[in-house]
Each structure stands twice: as structure tokens, then as C-alpha cells.
Amino acid sequence: LALAYLNFLDDWKDDRKLLKLAEAGLFREEYFYVSQKYPEKCAFIEERLAELSNIEKENSPDPDVGAKCFGRIMGEVFYYKEDAFWGDKLRAFGEALGQFVYVMDAVVDLEEDISAENYNPMAALVSAGRTEDDLRYILTMLIGECAAHFERLPLVQDVDIMRNILYSGVWLRYNAKMAKKQGYQVHAEEQED
């Protein structure tokens, strides 16, 4: 809830789209209660989102800077309670997943962002001659790192569902975008496979 609310507020500050303000409004009351229960986590998320906003305003050409910042946010979300042994492993998984999500979002939005002259952390790589295959390789490496952290966790319940999401589900948006770009019609049923 905290991440959703703060992300909508951040989008509102960046784009001034009323829809984002309305979406934030839907979570305002719940965020109040979450921030009372987890004040340190919410403060940490707010600070990192402000840091991420500055990175994007400065048009940082290094995608690692923003990815690592968002990774720290997700690491904090996954580190849900003090746990000397598993806590650090959960945080590492969250950080790796956050980096993947940040870069995946940038890759999927790349063409639209370039066309609209919006900041995109992957634009500098494309300007330097990186291809779609290079970007897919980067994503594969990031999700591989995430999977390595995932497999170190002592998961039993619903682990098959989580693996399906991690190894397949995270690629749905990317695959749909690439198929559309190549002129293929992708149906919802095909995306689920």
C-alpha cells in the first residue's frame, strides 16, 4: 500500500495528471494506517522515491543508478521484519527484483519515452548502439540474479506458483510489447502460457 500510494503521488508531482492524484486519493487513508504501523519503512520509501525522482530529473545516463535506488526500495519492502538469517536474503532478493522491474519498465517504455522526449534510463544505451538483443540480455542477467537469490530462500508453500511468476510471468509485458512491435497479435490466453 505504501509503495502504491507514494508512487501515485510521485507520478502526480512529475506529470500533474489528475488520474494519478485520484489514484493516490484511493490509498490515502490506508497509507496513513500503514505509515503509523511501519514509520521507518515508509520514511525509507519516501526518501528513496525522492532520490529516484532527482536521478530522473538529472537525466542520469547510467541505468544502474536508478535501478539500484529502486532495488533498495524493494529490498526494504521484502525485509518485512528483523530476522538475522533470512532477513538479509529477503532483502537481497527484493533488491534484485526491484532492479529488474525498474529496467524492464524502462525497456518496455523506451520508444514512447524517446518519442515524447521523456527521461528513460535505457536511452543512453540505445544511443550508444545497444540493440534490442542487448537489452534483452541485460534483462535476462538481472532476472537471473534475482532467481539465484530466490532459490536460496527456504520456500515451501506455493513455491511452484512463485517460480512460475519469476521465470515466466515477469516477461508477459515485455513479450506482449515485442510481439506488438513485430506486428503479431497477442491474445490474453497466449500470454498466460
C-alpha positions in Angstrom: 0.0 0.0 0.0 2.8 2.4 0.9 4.6 1.9 -2.3 1.5 2.2 -4.4 0.4 5.4 -2.7 3.8 7.1 -2.8 4.3 6.0 -6.4 1.0 7.6 -7.4 1.9 10.8 -5.5 5.3 10.8 -7.2 3.6 10.4 -10.6 1.3 13.3 -9.8 4.2 15.5 -8.9 6.0 14.6 -12.1 3.2 14.6 -14.6 0.4 16.6 -13.0 -2.1 14.1 -14.3 -5.3 14.2 -12.2 -5.8 10.5 -12.6 -2.6 9.9 -10.6 -3.8 12.2 -7.8 -7.1 10.4 -7.8 -5.4 7.0 -7.6 -3.3 8.3 -4.7 -6.5 9.5 -3.0 -7.9 6.0 -3.1 -4.9 4.9 -0.9 -4.6 7.9 1.3 -6.4 6.6 4.4 -4.8 3.2 4.2 -1.4 4.8 3.8 -2.0 6.7 7.0 -2.5 3.5 8.9 0.4 1.7 7.2 2.7 4.7 8.0 1.7 4.5 11.6 2.5 0.8 11.8 5.7 1.0 9.8 7.0 4.6 10.1 10.7 3.7 9.4 9.8 1.7 6.2 7.5 4.4 4.9 10.1 7.1 5.6 12.7 5.0 3.8 10.5 4.5 0.8 9.7 8.2 0.7 13.4 9.1 0.8 14.3 6.6 -1.9 11.4 7.8 -4.2 12.7 11.4 -3.8 16.2 10.2 -4.6 14.8 8.4 -7.7 12.9 11.5 -8.7 16.2 13.5 -8.6 18.0 10.9 -10.6 15.4 11.1 -13.3 15.3 14.9 -13.2 19.0 15.0 -13.6 18.6 12.7 -16.7 21.2 10.3 -15.4 22.6 8.3 -18.4 23.6 5.4 -16.1 20.6 3.0 -15.7 22.3 1.3 -12.8 21.9 4.4 -10.6 18.0 4.4 -10.8 17.8 0.6 -10.8 19.8 0.3 -7.6 17.8 3.0 -6.0 14.5 1.3 -6.8 16.1 -2.0 -5.8 16.8 -0.6 -2.3 13.1 0.3 -2.1 12.0 -3.2 -3.0 14.7 -4.7 -0.7 13.2 -2.7 2.2 9.7 -3.9 1.3 10.8 -7.6 1.3 12.7 -7.2 4.6 9.4 -7.2 6.5 10.8 -7.9 9.9 14.0 -8.3 11.8 15.5 -11.7 11.0 19.2 -12.1 11.4 19.4 -15.0 8.9 16.6 -14.8 6.4 16.1 -11.1 6.5 19.3 -10.3 4.5 18.4 -12.9 2.0 14.9 -11.5 1.6 16.4 -8.0 1.2 18.8 -9.2 -1.5 16.0 -10.9 -3.4 13.9 -7.7 -3.2 16.8 -5.6 -4.4 17.4 -7.8 -7.3 13.7 -7.9 -8.2 13.5 -4.2 -7.9 16.4 -3.6 -10.3 14.8 -6.0 -12.8 11.4 -4.3 -12.5 13.0 -0.8 -13.0 14.9 -1.8 -16.1 12.1 -3.9 -17.5 9.8 -0.9 -17.2 12.3 1.3 -18.9 12.9 -1.1 -21.8 9.1 -1.6 -22.4 8.5 2.2 -22.3 11.7 3.1 -24.3 10.2 4.0 -27.7 7.3 6.0 -26.2 9.7 7.9 -23.8 12.1 8.7 -26.6 9.2 9.9 -28.8 7.8 12.1 -26.0 11.2 13.2 -25.0 10.7 11.8 -21.5 13.6 10.5 -19.4 14.4 6.9 -19.9 17.5 5.3 -18.3 18.0 3.0 -21.2 18.0 5.7 -23.8 21.7 6.4 -23.5 22.5 2.7 -24.1 20.4 2.8 -27.3 22.1 6.0 -28.4 25.5 4.2 -27.8 24.4 1.5 -30.2 22.9 -1.2 -28.0 20.3 -3.3 -29.7 17.1 -4.9 -28.6 19.0 -8.2 -28.2 21.4 -6.4 -25.9 18.6 -5.0 -23.8 17.0 -8.5 -23.6 20.4 -9.8 -22.4 20.6 -7.2 -19.7 17.1 -8.2 -18.5 18.0 -11.8 -18.6 21.0 -11.2 -16.5 19.0 -9.2 -14.0 16.3 -11.8 -13.6 19.0 -14.5 -13.4 20.5 -12.7 -10.4 17.0 -12.4 -8.9 16.3 -16.1 -9.4 19.6 -17.0 -7.7 18.5 -15.1 -4.6 15.1 -16.6 -4.8 16.4 -20.1 -4.9 18.3 -19.5 -1.6 15.1 -18.8 0.3 13.5 -21.6 2.4 10.2 -21.5 0.5 7.8 -24.4 0.5 4.2 -23.2 0.4 3.2 -22.0 -3.1 6.8 -22.2 -4.3 5.7 -23.5 -7.7 3.4 -20.6 -8.3 6.2 -18.2 -7.3 8.6 -19.9 -9.6 6.1 -19.6 -12.5 5.8 -15.9 -11.9 9.5 -15.4 -11.5 10.6 -17.5 -14.5 7.7 -16.8 -16.8 5.2 -14.2 -15.6 7.6 -11.3 -15.3 8.1 -11.5 -19.0 4.5 -11.1 -20.1 4.5 -7.3 -20.5 7.8 -7.4 -22.4 6.8 -10.3 -24.6 3.5 -8.6 -25.5 5.3 -5.4 -26.3 7.9 -7.1 -28.5 5.2 -9.1 -30.3 3.1 -6.0 -30.9 6.3 -4.2 -32.2 6.9 -7.1 -34.6 3.3 -7.0 -35.8 2.0 -10.1 -34.0 -1.4 -10.1 -32.4 -1.0 -11.5 -28.8 -4.2 -12.7 -27.1 -4.5 -12.8 -23.3 -4.7 -16.7 -23.4 -1.4 -16.9 -25.3 0.3 -14.5 -22.8 -0.7 -16.9 -19.9 1.2 -19.8 -21.5 
